[in-house]
Amino acid sequence: MCSVLVQATDWTRFLYLAPVFVIGIGLIAAVLILLGRAFADSIRDVKHKNVLWLGAAAMLVAVLVLTYLGVSLPKE
């Protein structure tokens, strides 16, 4: 199987790997749907929704300002 993929052209290699792409994208979509539903459920249970949205907006503004200023995280 590996020798077939090495000798294959670009289109045939894509056709061999198409099921991998479909399954991978499906798994990623399923995880994102589950995380989104859990997030929505936890937001419904919050008593002070205004504080939550103000905090999210403040974090978004901070990220945008720091990105505009060119601040980058140190690499270790």
Buried (B, 14 or more C-beta within 10 A) or exposed (E): EEEEEEEBEEEEBEEEEEEEEEEEEEEEEEEEEEEEEEEEEEEEEEEEEEEEEEEEEEEEEEEEEEEEEEEEEEEE
